[in-house]
């Protein structure tokens, strides 16, 4: 069962889970986690990847184990990993630069924000004469894995903006590049 598996992870530096941290009837992981530690939050104001867990587990007496619980949806899990888990791992490894590089680029198609959360749209980034262009990789549903496989960047639409139009400048997280200087 899950509780006995937690005791096996007690000597780990970090535990990352996927799925089971949302509000569905079958998301049972959160109950076990809450009974075995201090969970700090269960969702973030972003899309994809709204359901997310972070906390400190106590799988054995006098032990503490940081946990990041990623969403179960594959695209949501990948985006949450890039934005939260990867920087945490880099911090634990002693790197100074925690996040992937960001660039500004011009959108070739609009990005929509329907629900007031920060949107990380999957885009293909190209460069022409020193200018970056960001093209959405297709439908942006969090269940559409092909949009992620075609992406080399995540274009950000802030939570207070309903739409970024074609031709507008947008900030892009370059997921195909390593951190600068490392």
C-alpha positions as CSV (number, residue, x, y, z in Angstrom):
1,X,0.0,0.0,0.0
2,X,1.0,3.7,-0.3
3,X,1.9,4.2,3.3
4,X,4.4,1.3,3.3
5,X,5.9,2.7,0.1
6,X,6.4,6.0,1.8
7,X,8.5,4.4,4.5
8,X,10.7,2.9,1.7
9,X,11.3,6.5,0.4
10,X,12.3,7.8,3.9
11,X,16.0,8.0,3.0
12,X,15.4,9.9,-0.3
13,X,16.2,13.5,-0.8
14,X,12.9,14.3,-2.6
15,X,9.8,12.4,-3.5
16,X,8.0,13.2,-6.8
17,X,4.6,11.7,-7.5
18,X,2.3,12.0,-10.4
19,X,-1.5,11.8,-10.3
20,X,-3.8,11.6,-7.3
21,X,-3.5,15.2,-6.1
22,X,-6.7,16.6,-7.7
23,X,-10.2,16.7,-6.3
24,X,-11.6,13.7,-8.0
25,X,-13.2,10.7,-6.3
26,X,-10.2,8.5,-7.4
27,X,-7.5,10.9,-6.3
28,X,-6.7,9.0,-3.1
29,X,-3.0,10.0,-2.8
30,X,-3.8,13.3,-1.0
31,X,-5.5,11.6,1.9
32,X,-2.4,9.4,2.6
33,X,-0.1,12.4,2.2
34,X,-2.1,14.5,4.6
35,X,-2.0,11.8,7.2
36,X,1.8,11.5,6.9
37,X,3.0,15.0,6.8
38,X,2.4,18.7,6.3
39,X,1.0,19.5,2.8
40,X,1.3,23.2,2.0
41,X,-0.9,23.7,-1.1
42,X,-3.0,21.7,-3.5
43,X,-3.4,23.9,-6.5
44,X,-1.7,26.7,-8.4
45,X,-3.2,29.5,-10.5
46,X,-1.9,28.2,-13.8
47,X,-2.9,26.2,-16.8
48,X,-2.0,23.5,-17.5
49,X,-1.1,22.0,-14.1
50,X,-3.6,23.5,-11.6
51,X,-3.5,20.5,-9.3
52,X,-0.1,20.4,-7.6
53,X,1.0,19.3,-4.1
54,X,4.0,20.4,-2.1
55,X,4.8,19.5,1.5
56,X,7.0,17.7,3.9
57,X,6.3,14.1,4.6
58,X,7.2,12.3,7.8
59,X,7.3,8.6,6.6
60,X,9.3,7.5,9.7
61,X,9.6,9.1,13.2
62,X,12.2,11.9,13.2
63,X,12.4,12.0,9.4
64,X,11.3,14.6,6.8
65,X,11.0,14.1,3.1
66,X,10.1,16.9,0.7
67,X,7.3,16.0,-1.7
68,X,6.2,17.5,-5.0
69,X,2.9,15.9,-6.3
70,X,2.5,16.5,-10.0
71,X,-0.8,16.3,-11.8
72,X,-1.7,13.0,-13.5
73,X,-2.4,14.5,-16.9
74,X,0.8,14.1,-18.9
75,X,1.0,17.6,-20.3
76,X,0.1,19.1,-16.9
77,X,2.8,16.9,-15.3
78,X,5.4,18.0,-17.8
79,X,4.6,21.7,-17.4
80,X,4.5,21.4,-13.6
81,X,7.8,19.5,-13.6
82,X,9.4,22.3,-15.6
83,X,8.1,25.1,-13.5
84,X,8.4,23.6,-10.0
85,X,10.2,20.2,-9.7
86,X,13.1,20.9,-12.0
87,X,14.1,24.2,-10.2
88,X,13.7,22.5,-6.8
89,X,16.0,19.6,-7.9
90,X,18.6,22.1,-9.3
91,X,18.5,24.0,-6.0
92,X,19.1,20.8,-4.1
93,X,22.0,20.0,-6.3
94,X,23.6,23.4,-5.6
95,X,23.1,25.1,-9.0
96,X,22.8,28.8,-8.9
97,X,20.7,29.1,-12.0
98,X,17.4,27.3,-11.3
99,X,15.2,28.1,-14.3
100,X,15.4,27.6,-18.0
101,X,16.2,30.7,-20.1
102,X,13.4,33.0,-21.2
103,X,13.2,35.1,-24.3
104,X,10.7,37.5,-25.7
105,X,9.1,36.5,-29.0
106,X,6.3,37.6,-31.4
107,X,3.2,35.4,-31.5
108,X,2.2,34.1,-34.9
109,X,-1.3,33.0,-33.6
110,X,-3.3,34.1,-30.6
111,X,-3.2,32.5,-27.1
112,X,-6.4,32.6,-25.1
113,X,-6.9,32.7,-21.3
114,X,-10.4,31.7,-20.5
115,X,-10.2,31.3,-16.7
116,X,-8.0,33.9,-15.2
117,X,-5.0,31.6,-14.6
118,X,-1.5,32.0,-15.9
119,X,-1.3,30.1,-19.2
120,X,1.8,28.3,-20.4
121,X,1.0,27.6,-24.1
122,X,3.1,25.1,-25.9
123,X,4.8,26.8,-28.8
124,X,7.4,26.2,-31.4
125,X,10.0,29.0,-31.3
126,X,12.0,30.0,-34.4
127,X,14.4,32.8,-34.9
128,X,14.8,35.0,-38.0
129,X,17.3,37.8,-38.2
130,X,17.6,37.8,-34.4
131,X,13.9,38.0,-33.7
132,X,12.1,35.1,-32.0
133,X,8.7,33.9,-33.2
134,X,6.3,31.7,-31.2
135,X,3.8,29.5,-33.0
136,X,1.3,27.5,-30.9
137,X,1.8,23.8,-31.6
138,X,-1.9,23.1,-32.0
139,X,-4.8,22.6,-29.6
140,X,-3.8,23.5,-26.1
141,X,-5.9,21.0,-24.1
142,X,-3.9,19.5,-21.2
143,X,-4.7,16.0,-22.6
144,X,-3.2,16.7,-26.0
145,X,0.3,15.3,-25.7
146,X,1.3,16.1,-29.4
147,X,1.2,19.8,-28.5
148,X,4.0,19.1,-26.0
149,X,6.1,16.9,-28.3
150,X,6.2,19.6,-30.9
151,X,7.0,22.4,-28.5
152,X,10.4,23.9,-27.7
153,X,8.9,26.7,-25.6
154,X,6.1,27.7,-23.2
155,X,4.6,31.1,-24.1
156,X,3.2,32.9,-21.0
157,X,-0.2,34.6,-21.0
158,X,-0.5,36.3,-17.6
159,X,-3.5,35.6,-15.5
160,X,-4.9,39.2,-15.8
161,X,-5.0,39.1,-19.7
162,X,-7.8,37.3,-21.6
163,X,-5.8,37.0,-24.9
164,X,-2.5,37.6,-26.4
165,X,-3.0,38.4,-30.1
166,X,-1.0,37.4,-33.1
167,X,1.8,40.0,-33.5
168,X,2.1,40.7,-29.8
169,X,5.2,40.1,-27.8
170,X,5.1,37.3,-25.3
171,X,7.6,35.9,-22.7
172,X,8.7,32.4,-23.5
173,X,10.3,29.7,-21.3
174,X,12.8,27.9,-23.6
175,X,12.3,24.2,-22.6
176,X,14.8,22.9,-25.1
177,X,17.7,24.9,-23.6
178,X,19.7,24.3,-20.5
179,X,20.2,26.9,-17.9
180,X,22.6,29.7,-19.0
181,X,26.2,29.2,-18.0
182,X,25.9,25.6,-17.0
